[in-house]
Amino acid sequence: MTSAPDLRPEDRADFERALSLALGADDIRSALRDDPTGRATVRLRDRALGDAEAIAAAAGDEYLAFLAARDAATNPEAAASRRIPAAGNTLWAALAVLVPLVSAAAAVILLLTGYALRLADTATRPASSVVKAGWLLALVAVVTAGFSLWALLRTALNQRTGTSLNQAREHWQQALLERGIRPYLRRHLPEALTP
């Protein structure tokens, strides 16, 4: 295990939640029933909160992985990418789908019409204008489809980063509970029960 960093203030609430879960575990709860005053639970909880740094060190590797995942999720590049309009905003999502489709459909219609007019040898000037407009709309369709795919990819990557962060947090909390808090509570339970 590498050297565990100190428990950050923003992670104390997670520590306290894990402590509450451990205090509610069957073996701890049944042992604490022997103290009808409830002081043993308070003593055990206070002692664990006082030793939070030492307890958290048992899950140091997982905590480091969680901190790395959180730093990766909150760096400026990731924050900037979250501002890109994508599937989260319904207007942008609708435009991202409709603009390429409508542009492509209009481009096909204009190109077919323009080339049909050229083949019919009637009014070559309007036919050229229709063909140019068709190619312009085809370009709009390609560019907007590219942007839509790019935005979709960025959204997927952001969701993957969020999922990785949640997984790292869950792994840390589980390790904290199993290797840190529960063994600590079991070790200090007899002292807490002593009046």
JOMO-V524268 format. One line per field, one symbol per residue. ss: DSSP state (h for helix, s for strand, l for the rest). phi: phi as a letter, one per 30 degrees, with the letter a starting at -180 (. if undefined). Layout:
ss=???
phi=???
//
This chain:
ss=llllllllhhhhhhhhhhhhhhhllhhhhhhhllllllhhhhhhhhhhhhlhhhhhhhhhhhhhhhhhhhhhhhlhhhhhhhlllllllhhhhhhhhhhhhhhhhhhhhhhhhhhhhhhllllhhhhhhhhhhhhhhhhhhhhhhhhhhhhhhhhhhhhhhhhhhhhhhhhhhhhhhhhhhhhhhhhhhhhhhll
phi=.dddddddedcddddddddddddddeddddddddcddiddddddddddddceddddddcddddddddddddddcdedddddddddbddcdddddddcdedddddddddddddddddddddhchddddddddddddddddeddddddddddddddddddddddddddddddddddddddccdddddddcddddddd
//
